[in-house]
Amino acid sequence: MPSALQAAYDERLAAGDIRPDPAQAAGLAALLRLEADLAEAPSGRGLTSLFKKPEGQRGVYLWGPVGRGKSMLMDLFFEAVAVPDKRRTHFHVFMGEVHRLIDQWRKGDPAARRAKFGQHPPSSFGSAFGRSWGGDDPIPPVADVVADHARLLCFDEFQVTDIADAMILGRLFEALFARGVTLVATSNRQPDELYKNGLNRQLFEPFIDLLKRRVEIVEVGGGHDYRLDRLRAAGTWFSPIDPDNERSFEALWRDMLGKAEETGATLEVLGRKVVLPHASGGMLRASFASLCSVALGPNDYIAIAEAFHTVFLEDVPKLTASRREEARRLVILIDTLYEARARLIVLADGQPAQLYPQGDGAFEFERTASRLEEMRSADWLEEVAA
């Protein structure tokens, strides 16, 4: 049977939308294999499907530097593969839904649980098929709900920053794989780097082992950086803040998003929630006021730098001496993004040296201005893309 994915990829090549890229070959090959496996897999959800390849691989995990075409490959696969119940979403949106389902299970009485999660078989019967619902464990019934709505889950720019997510991922995906759910994900990190230095990381490590056992891990590295092309063409510093630059800034954000949705993100920092409404995968768009005019500190900025490889910072004003605290936060934010080797796109009222020329700390701000100049340079873009 001809491959719909290969045909779609070849069509993009012929149209000139993409160019031949050896770095994408391994990722495309893995997705083609998965496409063929899914075409041969049983479509039913009854007893027969539960016995089919219980320990076989259930997906593909594409990882590598930003801009190498991982998301494009996954999008082509998602559109081409003949799976009726499939879903493409951002990981943190999915996990938010999972946590809400867990909360509903824990708060519900037996009648409420049956209404939401259905009638469950006895524990001994369920255990024989990886569906053990005895007791108050919410993971199996939650996995049932997820599997009933999606047999294929696609996550773009998969990353784990929340301890609440980290603690349940292993058991959740063990249950999903047992129910025949297939996972396709893209990430900037190889599995061993996920949730690195996270709290109680040893409890997360079984999920890493599960990924390695059940999902084909493929590096999509080297090759051509397509996002870098866009940044080179458009530039990364827009000044002053006027309608033309606002339109250009907005257009670059939309171009970098591509087909991805702007879903927002919530980071947990020292037990607090940092809500970032304009985010998509590894990209964040935020105003100066939302990051520097509120009581955020170094730990918040570190969490942001760890979660996002590209930051669009807009409406940065020229600061006066009376806004010393905001200038101090901007210094910490830029230092953190600089150390993380992030890509920074700025819409500002002036050039870097004009943002805080006078006031307490203005001398120290000169280093920040220098770093901002470096981060807008072609050399910086090349370096962080490597």
VENMO-V180687 format. One record per residue. N is the residue number from 1. RES is the residue in one letter. SS is DSSP state (@ for helix, = for strand, . for the rest). OMEGA is omega in degrees with one decimal (999 if undefined). D_FIRST is the distance of its C-alpha to the first C-alpha in whole Angstrom. Layout:
# VENMO-V180687
N;RES;SS;OMEGA;D_FIRST, N;RES;SS;OMEGA;D_FIRST
This chain:
# VENMO-V180687
1;M;.;-179.1;0, 2;P;.;-178.6;4, 3;S;.;176.0;6, 4;A;@;178.6;9, 5;L;@;179.5;12, 6;Q;@;178.9;11, 7;A;@;179.7;12, 8;A;@;179.0;15, 9;Y;@;179.4;16, 10;D;@;178.4;16, 11;E;@;177.2;18, 12;R;@;177.1;20, 13;L;@;-177.4;21, 14;A;@;-179.2;22, 15;A;@;-178.5;24, 16;G;.;178.9;26, 17;D;.;175.6;26, 18;I;.;178.8;25, 19;R;.;177.4;26, 20;P;.;-174.6;24, 21;D;.;-179.8;25, 22;P;@;-178.8;25, 23;A;@;-179.3;26, 24;Q;@;-172.0;23, 25;A;@;-178.2;21, 26;A;@;178.3;21, 27;G;@;178.2;20, 28;L;@;-179.5;17, 29;A;@;179.4;16, 30;A;@;179.4;17, 31;L;@;175.1;15, 32;L;@;176.8;12, 33;R;@;179.8;13, 34;L;@;176.7;14, 35;E;@;179.7;11, 36;A;@;179.2;9, 37;D;@;-179.3;12, 38;L;@;178.2;12, 39;A;@;-179.2;9, 40;E;@;-174.6;11, 41;A;.;176.3;14, 42;P;.;-178.2;16, 43;S;.;-176.6;17, 44;G;.;178.7;21, 45;R;.;-178.2;24, 46;G;.;-174.6;26, 47;L;@;-177.5;27, 48;T;@;-176.6;24, 49;S;@;-178.4;22, 50;L;@;-178.5;25, 51;F;.;-173.8;25, 52;K;.;172.7;22, 53;K;.;-175.2;22, 54;P;.;-179.9;25, 55;E;.;178.3;26, 56;G;.;177.3;22, 57;Q;.;-176.0;22, 58;R;.;175.9;21, 59;G;=;-177.0;20, 60;V;=;177.8;21, 61;Y;=;-179.5;25, 62;L;=;179.7;25, 63;W;=;179.4;29, 64;G;.;-177.8;31, 65;P;.;179.5;33, 66;V;.;171.5;33, 67;G;.;-176.5;31, 68;R;.;176.6;29, 69;G;.;179.7;26, 70;K;@;-178.5;25, 71;S;@;178.4;25, 72;M;@;179.2;23, 73;L;@;-179.5;20, 74;M;@;178.7;20, 75;D;@;177.7;21, 76;L;@;178.5;18, 77;F;@;-176.9;16, 78;F;@;-178.7;18, 79;E;@;-172.9;17, 80;A;@;-169.9;13, 81;V;.;-176.0;13, 82;A;.;174.8;12, 83;V;.;-173.5;15, 84;P;.;-177.5;18, 85;D;.;-177.9;21, 86;K;=;-176.8;21, 87;R;=;173.3;24, 88;R;=;-178.0;25, 89;T;=;175.4;29, 90;H;=;-173.0;31, 91;F;@;-175.5;32, 92;H;@;175.2;36, 93;V;@;178.4;35, 94;F;@;-177.7;33, 95;M;@;174.5;36, 96;G;@;177.5;38, 97;E;@;178.7;37, 98;V;@;-179.6;36, 99;H;@;177.3;40, 100;R;@;176.8;41, 101;L;@;177.7;39, 102;I;@;179.9;41, 103;D;@;178.4;44, 104;Q;@;179.2;44, 105;W;@;-176.1;43, 106;R;@;-177.7;46, 107;K;@;-173.7;49, 108;G;.;170.6;47, 109;D;.;-177.7;49, 110;P;@;-179.2;48, 111;A;@;179.6;47, 112;A;@;178.4;46, 113;R;@;178.9;43, 114;R;@;-178.6;42, 115;A;@;-176.6;42, 116;K;@;-170.0;40, 117;F;@;177.4;38, 118;G;.;179.4;38, 119;Q;.;-177.1;39, 120;H;.;176.7;39, 121;P;.;177.0;39, 122;P;.;-175.0;42, 123;S;@;-176.9;42, 124;S;@;177.8;41, 125;F;@;-179.0;38, 126;G;@;-177.8;37, 127;S;@;-179.0;37, 128;A;@;-177.8;35, 129;F;.;-179.5;32, 130;G;.;-177.4;33, 131;R;.;-177.7;34, 132;S;.;-175.0;38, 133;W;.;180.0;40, 134;G;.;177.5;43, 135;G;.;-174.5;46, 136;D;.;179.0;46, 137;D;.;-176.6;43, 138;P;@;-172.0;41, 139;I;@;-179.2;38, 140;P;@;179.3;36, 141;P;@;176.6;36, 142;V;@;177.3;35, 143;A;@;176.5;32, 144;D;@;-178.8;32, 145;V;@;179.5;32, 146;V;@;-177.3;30, 147;A;@;178.2;27, 148;D;@;-177.3;28, 149;H;@;-178.0;27, 150;A;.;174.4;24, 151;R;.;176.0;22, 152;L;=;176.6;21, 153;L;=;178.0;24, 154;C;=;179.5;24, 155;F;=;175.9;27, 156;D;=;178.3;28, 157;E;.;179.8;31, 158;F;.;176.3;31, 159;Q;.;-177.5;35, 160;V;.;178.6;37, 161;T;.;-173.6;41, 162;D;.;-179.1;42, 163;I;@;179.2;44, 164;A;@;175.1;43, 165;D;@;-174.4;39, 166;A;@;-173.6;40, 167;M;@;-175.8;41, 168;I;@;-172.2;39, 169;L;@;-177.6;35, 170;G;@;-178.2;35, 171;R;@;-179.6;36, 172;L;@;-176.4;34, 173;F;@;170.2;31, 174;E;@;179.0;31, 175;A;@;180.0;31, 176;L;@;178.1;28, 177;F;@;178.5;26, 178;A;@;178.9;28, 179;R;.;174.6;26, 180;G;.;178.3;23, 181;V;.;178.8;23, 182;T;=;-178.7;21, 183;L;=;168.5;23, 184;V;=;-176.9;22, 185;A;=;170.1;25, 186;T;=;-178.9;27, 187;S;=;172.0;30, 188;N;.;-175.5;33, 189;R;.;170.1;34, 190;Q;.;-174.0;33, 191;P;@;-178.4;33, 192;D;@;-179.4;36, 193;E;@;-179.8;38, 194;L;.;178.7;37, 195;Y;.;-177.9;40, 196;K;.;-178.5;42, 197;N;.;178.2;46, 198;G;.;179.8;45, 199;L;.;-179.3;48, 200;N;.;-175.5;47, 201;R;@;-179.0;44, 202;Q;@;177.7;44, 203;L;@;178.7;43, 204;F;.;-172.9;40, 205;E;@;174.9;39, 206;P;@;176.8;37, 207;F;@;176.9;35, 208;I;@;178.2;34, 209;D;@;178.6;34, 210;L;@;177.7;31, 211;L;@;-177.4;29, 212;K;@;-177.1;29, 213;R;@;-169.4;28, 214;R;@;-176.6;26, 215;V;.;176.7;24, 216;E;=;-178.2;23, 217;I;=;-174.9;25, 218;V;=;175.8;25, 219;E;=;173.6;27, 220;V;.;-173.7;27, 221;G;.;-179.5;30, 222;G;.;175.8;32, 223;G;.;-172.9;30, 224;H;.;178.6;31, 225;D;.;-175.3;33, 226;Y;@;177.4;32, 227;R;@;178.8;34, 228;L;@;176.5;37, 229;D;@;-178.2;36, 230;R;@;-179.3;37, 231;L;@;177.4;40, 232;R;@;-175.4;41, 233;A;@;-173.6;41, 234;A;@;-172.0;43, 235;G;.;-176.6;45, 236;T;.;177.7;46, 237;W;=;-178.0;49, 238;F;=;-177.2;50, 239;S;=;-2.1;54, 240;P;.;176.0;56, 241;I;.;178.4;55, 242;D;.;-175.9;55, 243;P;@;-179.2;52, 244;D;@;-179.4;51, 245;N;@;175.5;50, 246;E;@;177.9;49, 247;R;@;-179.6;46, 248;S;@;178.1;45, 249;F;@;178.9;45, 250;E;@;-178.6;43, 251;A;@;179.2;40, 252;L;@;176.5;40, 253;W;@;-179.8;39, 254;R;@;179.3;37, 255;D;@;179.7;35, 256;M;@;176.9;35, 257;L;@;-174.9;33, 258;G;.;-179.3;30, 259;K;.;-177.5;28, 260;A;.;179.1;30, 261;E;.;174.2;32, 262;E;.;-170.1;36, 263;T;.;-176.6;37, 264;G;.;-179.6;40, 265;A;=;174.4;41, 266;T;=;179.3;43, 267;L;=;175.9;45, 268;E;=;-178.1;47, 269;V;=;178.3;50, 270;L;.;177.6;53, 271;G;.;178.2;52, 272;R;=;177.0;52, 273;K;=;172.9;49, 274;V;=;-174.8;48, 275;V;=;-178.9;47, 276;L;=;-170.3;45, 277;P;.;-176.1;43, 278;H;.;-179.4;42, 279;A;=;178.1;39, 280;S;=;-178.7;35, 281;G;.;-179.0;34, 282;G;.;-179.7;36, 283;M;=;-179.8;38, 284;L;=;170.1;41, 285;R;=;-177.3;43, 286;A;=;176.4;47, 287;S;=;174.5;50, 288;F;@;-177.5;53, 289;A;@;-176.2;55, 290;S;@;-178.6;52, 291;L;@;-172.7;52, 292;C;@;179.3;56, 293;S;.;177.8;58, 294;V;.;-172.7;57, 295;A;.;172.0;58, 296;L;.;-178.3;55, 297;G;.;-176.4;56, 298;P;@;-178.8;55, 299;N;@;177.3;53, 300;D;@;-178.9;51, 301;Y;@;176.0;50, 302;I;@;178.8;49, 303;A;@;178.0;47, 304;I;@;-178.9;45, 305;A;@;178.2;45, 306;E;@;-175.1;43, 307;A;@;-171.6;41, 308;F;.;177.3;40, 309;H;.;-179.0;39, 310;T;=;-178.3;40, 311;V;=;171.7;43, 312;F;=;-178.6;44, 313;L;=;-174.2;48, 314;E;=;176.8;50, 315;D;=;176.3;53, 316;V;=;-176.0;55, 317;P;.;165.8;59, 318;K;.;-172.2;61, 319;L;.;176.8;63, 320;T;.;-178.0;67, 321;A;@;-179.2;69, 322;S;@;-179.2;69, 323;R;@;-177.4;65, 324;R;@;-177.5;66, 325;E;@;177.8;64, 326;E;@;177.0;61, 327;A;@;179.2;61, 328;R;@;178.6;61, 329;R;@;177.7;58, 330;L;@;177.2;56, 331;V;@;-178.9;58, 332;I;@;179.0;56, 333;L;@;-177.8;53, 334;I;@;177.6;52, 335;D;@;-178.5;54, 336;T;@;178.1;51, 337;L;@;178.7;48, 338;Y;@;-179.1;49, 339;E;@;179.5;49, 340;A;.;-179.4;46, 341;R;.;-179.9;45, 342;A;.;170.3;43, 343;R;=;-175.7;43, 344;L;=;176.6;45, 345;I;=;-169.1;45, 346;V;=;167.7;49, 347;L;=;-171.0;50, 348;A;=;179.6;54, 349;D;.;-178.8;57, 350;G;.;175.2;58, 351;Q;.;-175.5;57, 352;P;@;-176.8;57, 353;A;@;-177.9;61, 354;Q;@;-171.0;62, 355;L;.;178.4;61, 356;Y;.;-173.3;64, 357;P;.;-175.8;66, 358;Q;.;178.2;69, 359;G;.;179.2;70, 360;D;.;-179.2;70, 361;G;.;-179.2;67, 362;A;@;178.7;67, 363;F;@;178.5;67, 364;E;@;-179.3;65, 365;F;@;179.1;62, 366;E;@;177.4;63, 367;R;@;177.2;60, 368;T;@;177.8;58, 369;A;@;178.0;58, 370;S;@;178.8;58, 371;R;@;176.8;54, 372;L;@;176.1;53, 373;E;@;179.3;54, 374;E;@;-176.3;52, 375;M;@;176.2;49, 376;R;.;-174.8;49, 377;S;.;176.3;49, 378;A;@;179.6;46, 379;D;@;179.0;47, 380;W;@;179.9;46, 381;L;@;178.0;43, 382;E;@;-175.9;42, 383;E;@;-177.0;43, 384;V;@;177.1;42, 385;A;@;-174.2;38, 386;A;.;999;38
